[in-house]
Amino acid sequence: MIQPAEVVLTATERVTLGVPAAAAVAAEAERLGAKRVFLLVSRFLAENTDEIRRIEAALGAAHAATHHGIRPNAPRSDVLAATAAARAAGADLVVTIGGGSVTDAGKIVTMCLKHDVTTIEGFDAFRTYVEADGTVISPVFDGPDVRCICVPTTLSGGEFNPLSGATDERIKLKQGYSTRGMVPVTVVLDPAITVHTPEWLWLSTGVRAVDHAAETLGSLQSNDYCDGIADSALRLLAEGLPRVKADPTDLDARLKCQIGAWQSMLPIVGGVPMGASHAIGHVLGGTCDVPHGHTSCVMSPFVQAWNASVNGHRQVRISACLGDATQPASVLLDRLIRGLGMPRSLAEVGVSENQLPLIAEYTLEDFWGRTNPRPIATAEDVMTILRTALV
C-alpha cells in the first residue's frame, strides 16, 4: 500500500566537498557579494590552531569580526552575545566554523538579527513547543536577511537542517527554532580542518549521525526516497568511523563520514520525524549537560530494542547496513558504538537515577517525544526506556 508523503527541500544552494575551508569561504563570500563577514568560531580552533587566521586572511578586507565562546548546547545568553557582536560588526554574512553548538548558534543569530532579539525572554516567541495533548506548535516567522555559511568540524549534521537548538538556562531545557531561511546558504565539507577535532567528539557525533539514519529506517512514517538516503548514510558511517579511529589522518574516511552525516540529515529535513532516542537526547543535553553525540551513543541501541516489537520488520534494514541482517539492530549498534570506545550507559555519562523522572517529563515536551514508532504517551513509558539504559 502506498503511503502518501512529501519531501521538503531547504534553501541551501551548494555544498563543497574536499575544498580547503579558507578558499571555499572566501569564494562563497565573493559570490554572495558579502562585504562584512562575521566569523562565529570554535574557541579551540581560534586558540590552538591557525585555521581561523587562514580564513580571516583569505577574506581580507571582507572580514568584519571574529567571535567565540559558544558553550555546549548553545545557551541563550551565548547566542545573544554572538548576536550583539554580529550586530556591532554590521554583519552581512555569518560564517560558523566549529561543532554542532556553534552551528546552531550561528543559525539562530541570523534569526535574532532579523527580529531584533536582545533579551533571554525574547527567544520565547520563536521556539517550538508541545502542548499537553501532544500537538507540536512551530511559530511562523520571517526568515533572516543575513544568511550563513557553515564549516562543520563534527558530524552532528545540523548544518543541513533549518531546525536549530538553544538552551533556556532558566529551566535548563534545550528548545528548537526553525524557519526555512535559517539553513546555511552554503555548507563547506573540508575533512582536513576536522583533524583538530578531538577523537571522542568526532566519533560520538558520528554516532549521532548513525542515530539519524537508524531512526529514519526504523520510522513508520518514512518512504523509499528517505530510506534509500538513510541506507547510504549508515553504510558510509559504518565504514568511515572505524577507519578514522584506526587512522585519524585518513582524510578519505573523514569525508565519507561527512557525506554520511549529510545524508543522514536529509530525511529529517525532508519530513521524517525522529523518535525517542533523539527526544531523550535533547533533554540529556540541555538538562543534564551530556555531550550531544554521547546522548545517541547511550540511547540509540536501547530505543531500537524497545521499539522492535512494533517496527522489527523495518529494523532488518538497519542490521543489513551494519553487516548482518540476521542480528538485531540493537545488538549491532551496540557493537559498533563499543568498538569506537564510546559510553553505553547513562551512568557512564554522569546521569543518576534521581534525574530520570525530570528527564521523562521533559521528553514529553520534546517535538519528537510523540513521534516514536512505539507510542510514548506518559512519562512512565519514557522511564521504562531510561531504566534499561541506566547501567
C-alpha positions as CSV (number, residue, x, y, z in Angstrom):
1,M,0.0,0.0,0.0
2,I,1.3,3.4,-0.9
3,Q,1.9,5.8,2.0
4,P,1.4,9.4,0.8
5,A,4.5,11.5,1.6
6,E,6.0,14.9,1.0
7,V,9.7,15.7,0.8
8,V,10.5,19.2,1.9
9,L,13.6,20.9,0.4
10,T,15.8,23.5,2.1
11,A,17.3,26.8,0.9
12,T,20.9,25.6,0.9
13,E,22.3,26.4,-2.5
14,R,25.6,24.4,-2.6
15,V,27.9,22.1,-0.7
16,T,31.6,22.0,-1.3
17,L,33.4,18.6,-0.8
18,G,37.1,18.5,0.0
19,V,37.8,22.1,-0.8
20,P,40.1,23.8,1.9
21,A,37.9,25.8,4.2
22,A,39.7,29.2,3.7
23,A,39.4,29.0,-0.1
24,A,35.8,27.9,0.0
25,V,34.6,30.5,2.4
26,A,36.4,33.3,0.6
27,A,35.0,32.2,-2.8
28,E,31.5,32.0,-1.4
29,A,31.7,35.4,0.3
30,E,32.7,36.9,-3.0
31,R,30.0,35.1,-4.9
32,L,27.4,36.4,-2.4
33,G,28.8,39.9,-2.5
34,A,29.4,40.0,1.2
35,K,31.5,42.9,2.5
36,R,31.1,42.4,6.3
37,V,31.7,38.8,7.1
38,F,31.2,37.8,10.8
39,L,33.0,34.6,11.9
40,L,31.5,32.6,14.8
41,V,34.1,30.0,15.6
42,S,35.2,27.3,17.9
43,R,37.3,28.6,20.8
44,F,39.6,25.6,20.5
45,L,40.3,26.3,16.8
46,A,40.8,30.0,17.4
47,E,43.2,29.5,20.3
48,N,45.1,26.3,19.3
49,T,45.3,26.2,15.5
50,D,46.0,28.5,12.5
51,E,42.7,27.6,10.8
52,I,40.7,30.7,11.8
53,R,43.6,33.0,10.9
54,R,43.8,31.4,7.5
55,I,40.1,32.0,6.9
56,E,40.4,35.6,8.1
57,A,43.4,36.2,5.8
58,A,41.6,34.7,2.8
59,L,38.6,37.0,3.4
60,G,40.9,40.0,3.5
61,A,39.0,43.3,3.7
62,A,35.7,41.5,3.8
63,H,36.4,40.1,7.3
64,A,34.5,42.2,9.8
65,A,34.9,40.4,13.1
66,T,35.5,37.0,14.8
67,H,33.7,35.8,17.9
68,H,34.0,32.7,20.0
69,G,32.6,31.5,23.3
70,I,29.5,29.3,22.4
71,R,29.2,26.7,25.1
72,P,27.8,23.2,24.6
73,N,24.1,23.1,23.7
74,A,24.1,26.8,22.8
75,P,22.8,28.7,25.9
76,R,20.6,31.6,25.0
77,S,22.9,34.0,26.7
78,D,25.8,32.9,24.5
79,V,23.7,33.3,21.4
80,L,22.7,36.8,22.5
81,A,26.4,37.7,23.0
82,A,27.2,36.4,19.5
83,T,24.2,38.3,18.0
84,A,25.4,41.6,19.7
85,A,28.9,41.1,18.3
86,A,27.5,40.4,14.8
87,R,25.2,43.5,15.0
88,A,28.1,45.7,16.1
89,A,30.2,44.5,13.2
90,G,27.4,45.3,10.7
91,A,27.5,41.7,9.5
92,D,26.0,40.9,6.1
93,L,27.1,37.2,6.2
94,V,27.6,34.9,9.2
95,V,30.2,32.1,8.9
96,T,30.3,29.3,11.5
97,I,33.4,27.2,12.0
98,G,33.0,24.5,14.6
99,G,30.8,21.8,16.0
100,G,27.1,21.5,16.4
101,S,26.6,24.1,19.1
102,V,28.5,26.7,17.1
103,T,26.4,25.8,14.0
104,D,23.1,26.0,15.9
105,A,24.1,29.3,17.5
106,G,25.1,30.8,14.1
107,K,21.8,29.9,12.5
108,I,19.8,31.4,15.5
109,V,22.0,34.5,15.4
110,T,20.5,35.2,11.9
111,M,17.0,34.9,13.4
112,C,17.9,37.3,16.2
113,L,19.3,39.8,13.9
114,K,16.2,39.8,11.7
115,H,13.8,40.1,14.7
116,D,15.9,42.2,17.0
117,V,16.0,39.7,19.8
118,T,18.1,41.3,22.6
119,T,16.9,39.5,25.7
120,I,16.7,36.0,27.1
121,E,12.9,36.4,27.1
122,G,12.9,37.5,23.5
123,F,13.5,33.9,22.3
124,D,10.2,32.7,23.7
125,A,8.1,33.9,20.8
126,F,10.1,31.8,18.3
127,R,10.6,28.5,20.0
128,T,8.8,25.3,19.0
129,Y,6.8,23.8,21.9
130,V,4.5,20.9,22.6
131,E,1.0,21.3,24.1
132,A,-0.4,19.0,26.7
133,D,-2.2,16.9,24.1
134,G,1.0,16.3,22.1
135,T,0.3,18.9,19.4
136,V,3.6,20.5,18.2
137,I,3.4,24.2,17.7
138,S,6.1,25.7,15.5
139,P,5.7,29.5,15.3
140,V,5.7,31.0,11.8
141,F,8.2,33.9,11.4
142,D,10.1,35.6,8.6
143,G,13.4,34.1,7.6
144,P,16.7,36.1,8.1
145,D,18.0,38.8,5.8
146,V,21.6,37.9,6.7
147,R,22.4,34.3,5.6
148,C,25.1,32.0,7.0
149,I,27.7,29.6,5.7
150,C,28.7,26.6,7.9
151,V,32.0,24.9,8.1
152,P,31.3,21.9,10.4
153,T,34.1,20.2,12.3
154,T,32.0,17.5,13.8
155,L,29.4,15.1,12.4
156,S,26.2,16.3,14.2
157,G,24.7,17.4,10.8
158,G,22.8,20.4,12.0
159,E,24.3,22.5,9.2
160,F,21.9,20.8,6.8
161,N,18.8,21.5,8.9
162,P,16.8,24.7,9.3
163,L,16.0,23.5,12.8
164,S,18.4,24.8,15.4
165,G,18.6,24.2,19.2
166,A,19.4,26.6,22.0
167,T,19.1,26.0,25.8
168,D,16.9,28.2,28.0
169,E,19.2,28.5,31.1
170,R,16.2,29.5,33.3
171,I,14.8,26.0,33.1
172,K,17.7,24.1,31.7
173,L,15.7,22.9,28.6
174,K,17.0,22.8,25.1
175,Q,14.4,24.1,22.6
176,G,14.1,24.2,18.9
177,Y,13.8,27.1,16.4
178,S,13.1,26.7,12.7
179,T,12.3,28.6,9.6
180,R,13.4,27.7,6.1
181,G,15.9,30.5,5.6
182,M,17.9,29.7,8.7
183,V,19.5,26.9,6.9
184,P,23.0,27.8,5.6
185,V,23.2,29.1,2.0
186,T,26.4,27.1,1.7
187,V,28.0,24.2,3.6
188,V,31.7,23.6,3.4
189,L,32.8,20.0,4.0
190,D,36.6,20.1,4.5
191,P,37.9,16.9,6.0
192,A,41.3,18.5,6.6
193,I,40.0,21.0,9.1
194,T,38.4,18.2,11.1
195,V,41.8,16.6,12.1
196,H,41.9,19.0,15.0
197,T,38.6,17.7,16.4
198,P,39.1,15.5,19.5
199,E,38.6,11.9,18.7
200,W,35.8,11.4,21.2
201,L,33.9,14.3,19.7
202,W,34.3,13.2,16.1
203,L,33.3,9.6,16.8
204,S,30.4,10.4,19.2
205,T,28.8,12.9,16.8
206,G,29.3,10.3,14.1
207,V,27.2,8.0,16.2
208,R,24.6,10.9,16.4
209,A,24.5,10.7,12.6
210,V,24.2,6.9,12.8
211,D,21.2,7.5,15.0
212,H,19.6,9.9,12.4
213,A,19.9,7.1,9.8
214,A,18.7,4.4,12.2
215,E,15.7,6.3,13.4
216,T,14.8,7.0,9.8
217,L,15.0,3.4,8.8
218,G,13.0,2.4,11.9
219,S,10.3,5.1,11.4
220,L,6.8,4.0,10.3
221,Q,6.5,7.4,8.6
222,S,9.4,7.2,6.2
223,N,9.3,6.4,2.4
224,D,11.5,4.8,-0.2
225,Y,13.3,8.1,-1.0
226,C,14.3,8.8,2.6
227,D,15.0,5.1,3.3
228,G,17.5,5.0,0.4
229,I,19.4,8.0,1.6
230,A,19.5,6.8,5.2
231,D,20.7,3.4,4.0
232,S,23.6,5.0,2.1
233,A,24.4,7.2,5.2
234,L,24.5,4.3,7.6
235,R,26.8,2.3,5.3
236,L,29.2,5.2,4.8
237,L,29.3,5.9,8.6
238,A,29.7,2.2,9.5
239,E,32.8,2.1,7.2
240,G,34.2,5.6,7.8
241,L,34.1,5.8,11.6
242,P,36.2,2.7,12.4
243,R,38.6,3.8,9.7
244,V,39.1,7.2,11.3
245,K,39.5,5.6,14.7
246,A,42.2,3.4,13.3
247,D,43.9,6.2,11.4
248,P,43.0,9.8,12.3
249,T,44.9,11.1,9.2
250,D,42.6,9.2,6.8
251,L,41.0,12.1,5.0
252,D,39.1,9.9,2.6
253,A,37.4,8.2,5.6
254,R,36.7,11.5,7.2
255,L,35.0,12.8,4.0
256,K,32.9,9.5,3.9
257,C,31.8,10.3,7.4
258,Q,30.9,13.9,6.5
259,I,28.9,12.8,3.5
260,G,27.2,10.1,5.6
261,A,26.3,12.8,8.2
262,W,24.9,14.9,5.4
263,Q,22.8,12.1,4.0
264,S,21.6,11.1,7.5
265,M,20.1,14.6,8.0
266,L,18.2,14.8,4.6
267,P,15.3,12.5,5.7
268,I,14.8,14.6,8.8
269,V,14.8,17.8,6.8
270,G,12.6,16.1,4.2
271,G,9.9,15.4,6.8
272,V,10.7,12.0,8.5
273,P,10.3,12.5,12.3
274,M,12.8,11.1,14.7
275,G,11.9,9.1,17.7
276,A,12.7,8.6,21.4
277,S,16.5,8.5,21.0
278,H,16.5,12.0,19.7
279,A,13.8,13.3,22.1
280,I,15.6,11.9,25.1
281,G,18.9,13.1,23.7
282,H,17.7,16.7,23.6
283,V,16.8,16.5,27.3
284,L,20.0,14.8,28.3
285,G,22.0,17.6,26.5
286,G,20.1,20.6,27.7
287,T,19.1,19.4,31.2
288,C,22.0,17.1,32.2
289,D,24.9,18.6,30.2
290,V,25.6,15.3,28.3
291,P,27.6,16.0,25.2
292,H,25.4,15.9,22.0
293,G,27.0,12.8,20.5
294,H,27.1,10.8,23.7
295,T,23.3,11.0,24.0
296,S,23.0,8.8,20.9
297,C,25.8,6.5,22.0
298,V,23.8,5.7,25.1
299,M,20.2,5.8,23.9
300,S,20.2,4.5,20.3
301,P,20.5,0.8,20.9
302,F,18.1,0.9,23.9
303,V,15.4,2.7,21.9
304,Q,15.7,0.3,19.0
305,A,15.4,-2.6,21.3
306,W,12.3,-1.1,22.9
307,N,10.8,-0.3,19.5
308,A,11.5,-3.8,18.0
309,S,8.0,-5.2,18.9
310,V,6.4,-2.7,16.5
311,N,9.0,-2.0,13.8
312,G,11.2,-5.1,13.8
313,H,10.4,-5.6,10.1
314,R,12.0,-2.2,9.4
315,Q,14.9,-2.7,11.7
316,V,16.1,-5.5,9.5
317,R,17.4,-2.9,7.0
318,I,19.4,-1.3,9.8
319,S,21.0,-4.6,10.5
320,A,21.8,-5.2,6.9
321,C,23.6,-1.8,6.6
322,L,25.6,-2.8,9.7
323,G,26.7,-6.0,8.0
324,D,24.4,-8.8,9.3
325,A,20.6,-8.8,8.6
326,T,20.2,-11.8,10.9
327,Q,21.2,-10.0,14.0
328,P,19.0,-7.5,16.0
329,A,19.7,-3.9,15.1
330,S,20.2,-3.0,18.8
331,V,23.0,-5.6,19.1
332,L,24.8,-4.4,16.0
333,L,24.5,-0.8,17.1
334,D,25.9,-1.6,20.5
335,R,28.8,-3.4,18.9
336,L,29.6,-0.5,16.6
337,I,29.5,2.0,19.4
338,R,31.5,-0.1,21.8
339,G,34.1,-0.7,19.1
340,L,34.5,3.1,18.8
341,G,35.2,3.3,22.5
342,M,32.1,5.3,23.3
343,P,29.9,5.2,26.5
344,R,26.9,2.9,26.6
345,S,25.0,3.8,29.8
346,L,23.5,6.8,31.5
347,A,25.8,6.2,34.4
348,E,28.8,6.5,32.2
349,V,27.8,10.0,31.1
350,G,27.1,11.2,34.6
351,V,23.3,10.8,34.8
352,S,21.9,9.4,38.1
353,E,18.7,7.6,38.8
354,N,17.2,10.5,40.7
355,Q,17.4,12.6,37.5
356,L,15.2,10.1,35.5
357,P,11.8,11.5,36.4
358,L,12.6,15.0,35.2
359,I,14.2,13.6,32.0
360,A,11.0,11.6,31.4
361,E,8.7,14.7,31.9
362,Y,10.8,16.9,29.7
363,T,10.9,14.2,27.0
364,L,7.1,14.6,26.7
365,E,7.7,18.3,25.9
366,D,10.1,17.5,23.0
367,F,8.6,17.7,19.5
368,W,9.9,14.1,18.7
369,G,8.7,12.7,22.0
370,R,5.4,11.8,20.4
371,T,6.6,10.5,17.0
372,N,8.4,7.4,18.2
373,P,7.3,4.2,16.3
374,R,6.2,2.6,19.6
375,P,3.9,5.3,21.0
376,I,5.0,7.2,24.1
377,A,2.0,8.6,25.9
378,T,3.2,9.0,29.5
379,A,6.4,9.7,31.5
380,E,6.3,6.1,32.6
381,D,6.8,5.0,29.0
382,V,10.0,7.1,28.9
383,M,11.0,5.8,32.3
384,T,10.8,2.2,31.0
385,I,13.4,3.1,28.4
386,L,15.6,5.1,30.7
387,R,15.8,2.3,33.3
388,T,17.2,-0.1,30.7
389,A,19.9,2.5,29.9
390,L,20.9,3.4,33.4
391,V,23.8,1.0,33.9
